[in-house]
Amino acid sequence: MNFEVLRWNGGASPRETELRSSLEAEGYQVFSWSDSPAANYEPHSHPHDESIWLFDGEMTFGVGGQEHVLRAGDRLMLPKGTVHTAIAGAEGASYLVGQRD
């Protein structure tokens, strides 16, 4: 897996159930997560590959000195060991987290 931001181009807002099905079909273990407005995650990494797929709100991820703003439908691919930060938008964020080794 490579670090990548995949922008939503599917038109209408994505449905959580459809995104979950896609992640599971790719072999991810999936759980849903919601952050309150301005929730802030300090620099950290994970011992597994992670795919984060927003279905509501906005989240800004910092990776390698660059910021990436994700909105509903956008997806973040984080290879294991990638140091990153995250800050939820003014209205919070809801997303799926897919993990796999």
C-alpha atoms as one frame of an Amber mdcrd trajectory, in Angstrom:
protein
   0.000   0.000   0.000   1.155   3.535  -0.791   0.058   6.762   0.880  -2.740
   8.198  -1.211  -5.759  10.506  -1.032  -8.650   9.346  -3.199 -11.228  12.042
  -3.940 -14.932  11.201  -4.174 -16.360  11.618  -7.644 -19.498   9.552  -7.208
 -21.957  12.448  -7.254 -24.379  12.248  -4.317 -23.047  11.791  -0.805 -21.810
   8.271  -0.150 -23.695   5.842   2.058 -21.908   4.288   4.982 -23.193   0.800
   4.123 -21.833   0.970   0.571 -18.423   2.198   1.721 -18.281  -0.521   4.386
 -19.068  -3.199   1.794 -16.270  -1.922  -0.449 -13.717  -1.937   2.373 -14.725
  -5.418   3.506 -14.478  -6.701  -0.087 -10.877  -5.394  -0.103 -10.078  -7.476
   2.983 -10.255  -4.776   5.663 -11.601  -5.215   9.173 -13.937  -2.223   9.449
 -15.348  -0.102  12.252 -17.220   3.192  12.315 -15.901   6.224  14.210 -17.149
   9.757  14.884 -15.219  12.754  16.143 -16.618  15.856  17.775 -15.789  19.253
  16.272 -12.065  20.078  16.394 -11.066  16.685  17.843  -7.277  16.626  17.570
  -4.999  13.595  17.173  -1.325  14.252  17.834   1.375  12.633  15.622   1.100
   8.845  15.712   1.349   5.772  13.501  -0.218   2.315  13.327   1.316  -1.179
  13.056  -1.096  -2.032  10.203  -2.284  -0.558   6.908  -5.275   1.700   7.382
  -7.910   3.107   5.050 -10.079   5.950   6.346 -13.235   6.736   4.382 -15.329
   9.758   5.378 -19.084   9.609   5.016 -19.939  12.836   6.865 -18.157  16.035
   7.866 -14.572  17.069   7.267 -11.165  15.961   8.560  -7.678  17.344   7.978
  -4.787  14.876   8.009  -1.163  15.916   8.260   1.350  13.592   6.578   4.948
  14.370   5.662   4.597  18.093   6.308   1.510  18.425   4.076  -2.135  18.823
   5.039  -4.892  16.924   3.261  -8.521  17.957   3.803 -11.007  15.117   3.351
 -14.745  15.580   2.920 -17.609  13.105   2.623 -16.643  10.376   0.172 -12.899
  11.061   0.240 -10.604   8.233   1.262  -7.159   8.183   2.836  -4.752   5.275
   2.374  -2.182   5.094   5.200   0.541   2.436   4.997   1.586   0.954   8.329
   4.139   3.076  10.137   3.071   6.351   8.461   3.266   9.138  11.041   0.203
  11.374  10.754  -2.015  13.851  12.582  -5.736  14.470  12.283  -8.127  17.291
  13.183 -11.889  17.076  12.771 -13.673  19.939  11.054 -15.966  22.523  12.651
 -18.941  20.144  12.470 -17.009  17.005  13.382 -16.506  13.964  11.190 -17.854
  10.442  10.805 -15.881   7.815   8.956 -15.042   4.183   8.508 -11.659   2.848
   9.523 -10.417  -0.209   7.666  -7.440  -2.094   9.074  -5.444  -4.956   7.617
  -1.987  -6.449   8.010
